[in-house]
Amino acid sequence: MATDFDIIVYGATGFTGRLVAEYLSANYADGSLTWAMGGRSLTKLGQVRDEIGAHPDTPLITANADDPASLDAMVARAKVVISTVGPYQLYGSDLVAACSKAGTAYVDLCGEPAWMRAMIDAHEATAKSSGARIVFSCGFDSIPFDLGVWTLQQTAVAKHGKPAPRVKGRVRKMQGGFSGGTAASLKATLAAAARDPGLIKLLTNPFALAPGFAGPHQPTGMIPEYDAAVGAWVAPFIMAPINTKNVHRTNFLTDHSFGTDFVYDEMMIAPGIGEMGKAAAEAIAKINPLAGDKGPKPGEGPSKAEREAGFYDLIFIGDMANGDRVECVVTGDRDPGYGSTSKMIAEAAICLVRDVASEDKGGIWTAGALMAEPLKKRLEEHAGLTFVAN
């Protein structure tokens, strides 16, 4: 397919989209990657291009989520579209439809499982036919978790000849919160569930993104508990409901390479030991991060210094049937919601351009199922992530 650009960043005037454009401008200015900035307003796109120091000839493309013809015209010009325009259930459906129809690859930052399932049901057959590679959740939710579990299972197979049937994902440390877009998506999902109670069944189903498959009972991760595997109290982790579904979809799409008996949950380690740790875990469980006006609004976010001071440290623990244990530690060198996420989605898009053959790869994917090994390599080389398994 002849195209004008390797990548179009759609939503480049938003906070996260701007960071993605800035990353591409700073790291791929040698001309080896052709890219453009897309959004509703040509004036605002030009302002952002100047403010981030992008080359003045960086192309600008106008497209609007409520104008399908403009989306069709935009996706026809790109090999990959990066979409940072959420909540996706409000603004993303026509773009996924356009990419699926045109055979254009697509990556986003979606953490909205009900919408993702609707897109799978509506467009997977079209994407398979056209060759479009549609990859949701290419930010902090869910790449570090998806690739962390994949790396652990690769190690388990290499050491023990089979995958670990039970894996725990634990957030050990994290500085910097989730993004304003993530908060808006969660609120939109809750509002949709209030209008359509049938969505609640899907949202609480760990296999919601694995159509037709029902695996073993999974821990909810919603109740604080003492976890002997990490020697600490653990509490609910807000991103677990989307991450766990993506991990199960990766297993589903790879012919259950983790096993049909695979059990997985995610929680965060509470600070303190003994009763202090228990109290901290219980306090975390009661926090509603969506209450009131806390946190950034869509389009807002932390300063450059705050993003660079952020980090995260995740551990994945795999228990083998014979009692042996496999571990993988994943770290990121920026705040998860913005600094690290903007690098991850940019490198995921570049991975689709440069490292993953498009032949016979059409469909709706996870990062772990479509490009785990080349993407992990890219993230370690360019995006400040590490994956260490033993």
PADRENMAR-334775 format. One record per residue (C-alpha): residue in one letter; x, y, z. Coordinates in Angstrom, 3 decimals, m for minus. Layout:
residues N
<rec "A",<X,Y,Z>>
...
***
This chain:
residues 390
<rec "M",<0.000,0.000,0.000>>
<rec "A",<1.537,3.294,m1.111>>
<rec "T",<1.422,5.840,1.695>>
<rec "D",<2.773,9.297,2.408>>
<rec "F",<3.882,8.620,5.991>>
<rec "D",<5.133,5.844,8.201>>
<rec "I",<3.208,7.271,11.162>>
<rec "I",<0.510,9.846,11.814>>
<rec "V",<0.085,10.991,15.426>>
<rec "Y",<m3.653,11.637,15.720>>
<rec "G",<m4.471,13.858,18.686>>
<rec "A",<m1.111,15.625,18.565>>
<rec "T",<m2.476,18.756,20.264>>
<rec "G",<m3.557,16.845,23.379>>
<rec "F",<m1.191,16.420,26.318>>
<rec "T",<m0.109,12.853,25.597>>
<rec "G",<m0.245,13.228,21.813>>
<rec "R",<2.030,16.233,22.099>>
<rec "L",<4.526,14.144,24.107>>
<rec "V",<4.458,11.447,21.427>>
<rec "A",<5.109,14.019,18.699>>
<rec "E",<7.888,15.547,20.772>>
<rec "Y",<9.471,12.110,21.233>>
<rec "L",<9.410,11.373,17.507>>
<rec "S",<10.795,14.815,16.728>>
<rec "A",<13.651,14.464,19.211>>
<rec "N",<14.611,10.866,18.449>>
<rec "Y",<13.807,10.317,14.780>>
<rec "A",<14.846,13.595,13.184>>
<rec "D",<17.337,11.904,10.841>>
<rec "G",<14.732,11.465,8.118>>
<rec "S",<14.608,7.682,8.439>>
<rec "L",<11.023,7.895,9.715>>
<rec "T",<8.349,9.884,7.912>>
<rec "W",<5.633,11.152,10.201>>
<rec "A",<2.914,13.760,10.495>>
<rec "M",<0.770,15.386,13.167>>
<rec "G",<m3.006,15.045,12.956>>
<rec "G",<m5.877,16.726,14.760>>
<rec "R",<m8.936,18.932,14.446>>
<rec "S",<m7.290,22.346,14.179>>
<rec "L",<m4.548,23.222,11.716>>
<rec "T",<m3.761,26.331,13.769>>
<rec "K",<m3.295,24.402,17.012>>
<rec "L",<m1.258,21.724,15.262>>
<rec "G",<1.065,24.404,13.946>>
<rec "Q",<1.416,25.949,17.378>>
<rec "V",<2.314,22.600,18.954>>
<rec "R",<4.776,21.844,16.157>>
<rec "D",<6.574,25.097,16.888>>
<rec "E",<6.423,24.709,20.682>>
<rec "I",<7.943,21.190,20.716>>
<rec "G",<10.711,22.210,18.331>>
<rec "A",<9.670,19.871,15.539>>
<rec "H",<10.999,20.571,12.066>>
<rec "P",<8.942,23.391,10.507>>
<rec "D",<8.231,21.139,7.527>>
<rec "T",<6.608,18.464,9.697>>
<rec "P",<3.308,17.807,7.870>>
<rec "L",<m0.004,18.673,9.519>>
<rec "I",<m3.245,16.849,8.759>>
<rec "T",<m6.738,17.879,9.801>>
<rec "A",<m9.154,15.132,10.787>>
<rec "N",<m12.061,15.018,13.176>>
<rec "A",<m13.531,12.116,15.133>>
<rec "D",<m17.064,13.134,14.102>>
<rec "D",<m16.178,13.355,10.390>>
<rec "P",<m15.636,9.792,9.082>>
<rec "A",<m14.634,11.029,5.626>>
<rec "S",<m11.751,13.014,7.139>>
<rec "L",<m10.625,9.917,9.050>>
<rec "D",<m10.754,7.804,5.880>>
<rec "A",<m8.612,10.370,4.081>>
<rec "M",<m6.098,10.484,6.949>>
<rec "V",<m5.621,6.745,7.424>>
<rec "A",<m5.133,6.237,3.679>>
<rec "R",<m1.923,8.272,3.980>>
<rec "A",<m0.256,6.309,6.810>>
<rec "K",<1.249,2.912,7.476>>
<rec "V",<0.397,3.314,11.187>>
<rec "V",<m1.929,5.698,13.017>>
<rec "I",<m1.189,6.475,16.665>>
<rec "S",<m4.395,7.555,18.380>>
<rec "T",<m4.283,9.402,21.694>>
<rec "V",<m7.843,10.712,21.335>>
<rec "G",<m9.898,9.215,24.159>>
<rec "P",<m12.120,8.215,25.760>>
<rec "Y",<m12.114,5.831,22.837>>
<rec "Q",<m15.699,4.725,23.407>>
<rec "L",<m16.693,8.339,22.720>>
<rec "Y",<m14.239,9.313,19.982>>
<rec "G",<m12.502,6.195,18.659>>
<rec "S",<m14.953,3.881,16.910>>
<rec "D",<m14.937,5.473,13.454>>
<rec "L",<m11.136,5.596,13.410>>
<rec "V",<m10.826,1.870,14.169>>
<rec "A",<m13.410,1.204,11.460>>
<rec "A",<m11.456,3.342,8.985>>
<rec "C",<m8.129,1.646,9.725>>
<rec "S",<m9.684,m1.821,9.605>>
<rec "K",<m11.220,m1.092,6.219>>
<rec "A",<m8.110,0.534,4.735>>
<rec "G",<m5.556,m2.001,5.965>>
<rec "T",<m3.781,0.682,8.023>>
<rec "A",<m2.102,m0.360,11.270>>
<rec "Y",<m3.314,1.307,14.457>>
<rec "V",<m2.108,1.677,18.054>>
<rec "D",<m3.780,3.433,20.956>>
<rec "L",<m3.760,3.837,24.740>>
<rec "C",<m7.143,2.260,25.369>>
<rec "G",<m8.061,0.859,28.774>>
<rec "E",<m11.765,0.441,28.006>>
<rec "P",<m12.503,m3.296,27.780>>
<rec "A",<m16.194,m3.039,26.850>>
<rec "W",<m15.353,m0.824,23.868>>
<rec "M",<m12.414,m3.043,22.911>>
<rec "R",<m14.668,m6.091,22.862>>
<rec "A",<m17.203,m4.211,20.730>>
<rec "M",<m14.431,m3.334,18.267>>
<rec "I",<m13.234,m6.962,18.174>>
<rec "D",<m16.762,m8.155,17.414>>
<rec "A",<m17.360,m5.461,14.804>>
<rec "H",<m14.034,m5.218,12.969>>
<rec "E",<m11.758,m8.212,13.483>>
<rec "A",<m12.956,m9.999,10.350>>
<rec "T",<m12.487,m6.827,8.290>>
<rec "A",<m9.006,m6.234,9.722>>
<rec "K",<m7.980,m9.814,8.951>>
<rec "S",<m9.204,m9.393,5.392>>
<rec "S",<m7.547,m6.011,4.800>>
<rec "G",<m4.319,m6.785,6.679>>
<rec "A",<m4.870,m4.009,9.229>>
<rec "R",<m2.971,m4.664,12.463>>
<rec "I",<m5.040,m3.103,15.241>>
<rec "V",<m3.283,m3.017,18.629>>
<rec "F",<m5.023,m1.554,21.664>>
<rec "S",<m3.505,m0.666,25.059>>
<rec "C",<0.010,0.350,24.023>>
<rec "G",<0.832,2.465,27.088>>
<rec "F",<1.398,1.678,30.754>>
<rec "D",<m1.811,m0.232,30.387>>
<rec "S",<m0.886,m2.751,29.283>>
<rec "I",<2.571,m3.146,27.701>>
<rec "P",<4.790,m3.590,30.819>>
<rec "F",<2.363,m6.189,32.201>>
<rec "D",<1.661,m7.954,28.915>>
<rec "L",<5.366,m8.210,28.014>>
<rec "G",<6.334,m8.903,31.640>>
<rec "V",<4.154,m12.016,31.726>>
<rec "W",<5.316,m13.009,28.232>>
<rec "T",<8.979,m12.695,29.272>>
<rec "L",<8.359,m14.735,32.416>>
<rec "Q",<6.651,m17.478,30.439>>
<rec "Q",<9.451,m17.600,27.872>>
<rec "T",<11.856,m18.125,30.767>>
<rec "A",<9.624,m20.781,32.351>>
<rec "V",<9.508,m22.748,29.099>>
<rec "A",<13.278,m22.430,28.611>>
<rec "K",<14.039,m23.591,32.173>>
<rec "H",<11.236,m26.069,32.844>>
<rec "G",<9.855,m27.027,29.460>>
<rec "K",<6.391,m25.581,30.160>>
<rec "P",<4.735,m22.284,31.115>>
<rec "A",<3.892,m21.348,34.700>>
<rec "P",<0.215,m22.105,35.382>>
<rec "R",<0.020,m19.444,38.117>>
<rec "V",<1.484,m15.955,37.725>>
<rec "K",<1.203,m12.960,40.020>>
<rec "G",<1.884,m9.405,38.873>>
<rec "R",<2.860,m7.069,41.709>>
<rec "V",<3.539,m3.331,41.572>>
<rec "R",<6.479,m2.875,43.949>>
<rec "K",<7.062,0.843,43.493>>
<rec "M",<5.559,3.564,41.346>>
<rec "Q",<5.943,7.322,41.230>>
<rec "G",<3.584,9.293,39.064>>
<rec "G",<m0.066,8.528,38.477>>
<rec "F",<m2.219,7.499,35.581>>
<rec "S",<m3.190,10.112,33.029>>
<rec "G",<m6.164,12.424,32.818>>
<rec "G",<m7.220,10.507,29.718>>
<rec "T",<m7.193,7.269,31.705>>
<rec "A",<m9.368,8.838,34.400>>
<rec "A",<m11.796,10.122,31.765>>
<rec "S",<m11.954,6.671,30.168>>
<rec "L",<m12.712,5.020,33.498>>
<rec "K",<m15.471,7.517,34.179>>
<rec "A",<m16.926,6.981,30.710>>
<rec "T",<m16.876,3.226,31.244>>
<rec "L",<m18.689,3.537,34.566>>
<rec "A",<m21.259,5.834,32.974>>
<rec "A",<m21.816,3.354,30.131>>
<rec "A",<m22.273,0.523,32.632>>
<rec "A",<m24.852,2.598,34.507>>
<rec "R",<m26.817,3.005,31.261>>
<rec "D",<m26.378,m0.637,30.244>>
<rec "P",<m26.074,m2.989,33.242>>
<rec "G",<m25.296,m5.815,30.830>>
<rec "L",<m21.807,m4.330,30.470>>
<rec "I",<m21.056,m5.150,34.100>>
<rec "K",<m20.898,m8.855,33.285>>
<rec "L",<m18.353,m8.145,30.564>>
<rec "L",<m16.309,m5.771,32.728>>
<rec "T",<m16.039,m8.379,35.497>>
<rec "N",<m15.226,m11.263,33.134>>
<rec "P",<m11.441,m11.844,33.051>>
<rec "F",<m11.839,m13.514,29.633>>
<rec "A",<m13.952,m10.731,28.097>>
<rec "L",<m11.348,m10.178,25.355>>
<rec "A",<m11.040,m13.901,24.578>>
<rec "P",<m14.362,m14.535,22.809>>
<rec "G",<m15.652,m18.058,23.261>>
<rec "F",<m13.088,m19.076,25.884>>
<rec "A",<m13.790,m19.554,29.561>>
<rec "G",<m10.773,m20.480,31.633>>
<rec "P",<m10.337,m21.340,35.301>>
<rec "H",<m11.526,m19.132,38.147>>
<rec "Q",<m9.363,m16.024,38.526>>
<rec "P",<m8.629,m14.039,41.723>>
<rec "T",<m10.463,m10.716,41.772>>
<rec "G",<m7.547,m8.773,43.267>>
<rec "M",<m10.075,m6.539,45.014>>
<rec "I",<m9.511,m7.596,48.623>>
<rec "P",<m6.348,m6.691,50.578>>
<rec "E",<m4.403,m9.774,51.638>>
<rec "Y",<m1.043,m10.918,52.916>>
<rec "D",<0.914,m12.333,49.994>>
<rec "A",<3.605,m14.774,51.070>>
<rec "A",<5.102,m14.688,47.567>>
<rec "V",<6.339,m11.141,48.179>>
<rec "G",<6.305,m11.177,51.989>>
<rec "A",<4.016,m8.181,52.210>>
<rec "W",<0.427,m6.991,52.257>>
<rec "V",<m1.028,m6.263,48.836>>
<rec "A",<m3.890,m4.007,47.788>>
<rec "P",<m6.075,m3.567,44.680>>
<rec "F",<m4.338,m2.040,41.652>>
<rec "I",<m6.519,0.253,39.557>>
<rec "M",<m5.144,m0.896,36.188>>
<rec "A",<m5.576,m4.616,36.934>>
<rec "P",<m9.045,m4.980,35.356>>
<rec "I",<m7.720,m4.002,31.920>>
<rec "N",<m4.218,m5.468,32.189>>
<rec "T",<m5.426,m8.925,33.208>>
<rec "K",<m7.890,m9.038,30.297>>
<rec "N",<m5.128,m8.121,27.852>>
<rec "V",<m2.807,m10.776,29.280>>
<rec "H",<m5.544,m13.387,28.879>>
<rec "R",<m6.137,m12.179,25.310>>
<rec "T",<m2.432,m12.575,24.554>>
<rec "N",<m2.678,m16.157,25.807>>
<rec "F",<m5.821,m16.671,23.707>>
<rec "L",<m4.248,m15.253,20.528>>
<rec "T",<m1.098,m17.367,20.902>>
<rec "D",<m3.046,m20.646,21.011>>
<rec "H",<m2.899,m20.639,24.805>>
<rec "S",<0.883,m20.633,24.969>>
<rec "F",<0.530,m19.920,28.714>>
<rec "G",<m1.829,m22.906,29.076>>
<rec "T",<m5.608,m23.248,29.204>>
<rec "D",<m5.274,m23.515,33.005>>
<rec "F",<m3.449,m20.183,33.321>>
<rec "V",<m4.327,m18.086,36.404>>
<rec "Y",<m3.189,m14.460,36.704>>
<rec "D",<m3.830,m11.479,38.947>>
<rec "E",<m2.299,m8.073,39.673>>
<rec "M",<m2.061,m6.163,42.949>>
<rec "M",<0.165,m3.493,44.426>>
<rec "I",<2.458,m3.990,47.383>>
<rec "A",<1.478,m1.790,50.322>>
<rec "P",<4.219,0.067,52.215>>
<rec "G",<5.076,m1.074,55.730>>
<rec "I",<5.278,m4.453,57.410>>
<rec "G",<2.998,m6.315,59.763>>
<rec "E",<0.040,m4.314,61.014>>
<rec "M",<1.335,m1.174,59.307>>
<rec "G",<1.337,m2.960,55.963>>
<rec "K",<m2.149,m4.322,56.590>>
<rec "A",<m3.456,m0.858,57.477>>
<rec "A",<m1.837,0.630,54.376>>
<rec "A",<m3.330,m2.053,52.129>>
<rec "E",<m6.789,m1.492,53.588>>
<rec "A",<m6.444,2.272,53.171>>
<rec "I",<m5.407,1.890,49.524>>
<rec "A",<m8.413,m0.358,48.910>>
<rec "K",<m10.759,2.399,50.122>>
<rec "I",<m9.306,5.137,47.935>>
<rec "N",<m11.439,6.194,44.991>>
<rec "P",<m9.058,7.929,42.574>>
<rec "L",<m12.034,9.147,40.545>>
<rec "A",<m13.704,10.928,43.455>>
<rec "G",<m14.264,14.665,43.136>>
<rec "D",<m11.913,16.631,40.925>>
<rec "K",<m8.698,14.897,41.931>>
<rec "G",<m6.010,14.283,39.370>>
<rec "P",<m5.379,15.831,35.966>>
<rec "K",<m8.108,16.509,33.450>>
<rec "P",<m7.748,15.261,29.879>>
<rec "G",<m5.227,17.535,28.211>>
<rec "E",<m3.437,18.268,31.478>>
<rec "G",<m0.494,16.545,33.072>>
<rec "P",<2.697,16.802,35.090>>
<rec "S",<5.669,18.993,34.290>>
<rec "K",<8.746,17.704,32.473>>
<rec "A",<10.626,17.543,35.787>>
<rec "E",<7.808,15.546,37.380>>
<rec "R",<7.675,13.137,34.437>>
<rec "E",<11.418,12.589,34.581>>
<rec "A",<11.315,12.017,38.353>>
<rec "G",<8.710,9.276,37.930>>
<rec "F",<9.378,5.543,37.614>>
<rec "Y",<7.866,2.120,38.193>>
<rec "D",<9.101,m1.269,39.379>>
<rec "L",<6.987,m4.379,38.719>>
<rec "I",<7.616,m7.998,39.632>>
<rec "F",<5.992,m11.053,38.088>>
<rec "I",<6.159,m14.331,39.972>>
<rec "G",<5.426,m17.635,38.288>>
<rec "D",<4.751,m20.746,40.346>>
<rec "M",<5.466,m24.036,38.590>>
<rec "A",<3.458,m27.145,39.359>>
<rec "N",<6.521,m28.771,40.980>>
<rec "G",<7.017,m25.859,43.386>>
<rec "D",<9.768,m24.098,41.436>>
<rec "R",<9.528,m20.351,40.918>>
<rec "V",<10.289,m18.069,37.977>>
<rec "E",<10.471,m14.283,38.245>>
<rec "C",<10.583,m11.296,35.916>>
<rec "V",<11.207,m7.703,36.998>>
<rec "V",<10.109,m4.845,34.744>>
<rec "T",<11.159,m1.253,35.352>>
<rec "G",<10.461,2.059,33.635>>
<rec "D",<12.462,5.276,33.945>>
<rec "R",<9.648,7.835,33.663>>
<rec "D",<6.266,8.387,35.258>>
<rec "P",<3.929,5.656,34.000>>
<rec "G",<0.972,7.729,32.812>>
<rec "Y",<2.797,10.178,30.556>>
<rec "G",<6.572,10.007,30.202>>
<rec "S",<6.861,6.250,29.824>>
<rec "T",<3.540,5.807,28.034>>
<rec "S",<4.407,8.317,25.302>>
<rec "K",<7.679,6.482,24.594>>
<rec "M",<6.010,3.070,24.614>>
<rec "I",<3.261,3.888,22.136>>
<rec "A",<5.715,5.632,19.801>>
<rec "E",<8.037,2.619,19.801>>
<rec "A",<5.085,0.240,19.356>>
<rec "A",<4.130,2.136,16.200>>
<rec "I",<7.728,2.110,14.924>>
<rec "C",<7.901,m1.609,15.668>>
<rec "L",<4.911,m2.159,13.370>>
<rec "V",<6.591,m0.098,10.652>>
<rec "R",<10.049,m1.630,10.872>>
<rec "D",<10.043,m4.955,12.676>>
<rec "V",<6.768,m6.816,12.143>>
<rec "A",<5.896,m8.103,8.699>>
<rec "S",<2.354,m7.218,7.742>>
<rec "E",<1.661,m10.295,5.614>>
<rec "D",<m1.075,m12.489,7.093>>
<rec "K",<m1.017,m10.450,10.319>>
<rec "G",<m4.285,m8.585,9.958>>
<rec "G",<m6.569,m8.610,12.967>>
<rec "I",<m7.087,m7.095,16.388>>
<rec "W",<m4.067,m7.878,18.520>>
<rec "T",<m2.323,m7.305,21.800>>
<rec "A",<1.260,m6.119,21.830>>
<rec "G",<2.298,m9.387,23.486>>
<rec "A",<0.665,m11.576,20.861>>
<rec "L",<1.837,m9.648,17.791>>
<rec "M",<5.260,m8.189,18.568>>
<rec "A",<6.500,m9.199,22.010>>
<rec "E",<10.145,m9.932,21.208>>
<rec "P",<10.919,m7.049,18.814>>
<rec "L",<8.954,m4.579,20.929>>
<rec "K",<10.691,m5.634,24.136>>
<rec "K",<14.032,m5.087,22.391>>
<rec "R",<12.938,m1.632,21.207>>
<rec "L",<11.681,m0.610,24.634>>
<rec "E",<14.948,m1.630,26.260>>
<rec "E",<17.043,0.151,23.630>>
<rec "H",<14.996,3.336,23.247>>
<rec "A",<12.272,3.769,25.868>>
<rec "G",<13.940,3.264,29.255>>
<rec "L",<12.358,m0.092,30.152>>
<rec "T",<14.146,m3.152,31.473>>
<rec "F",<12.997,m6.782,31.549>>
<rec "V",<15.051,m9.116,33.753>>
<rec "A",<13.898,m12.711,34.215>>
<rec "N",<15.375,m15.638,36.144>>
***
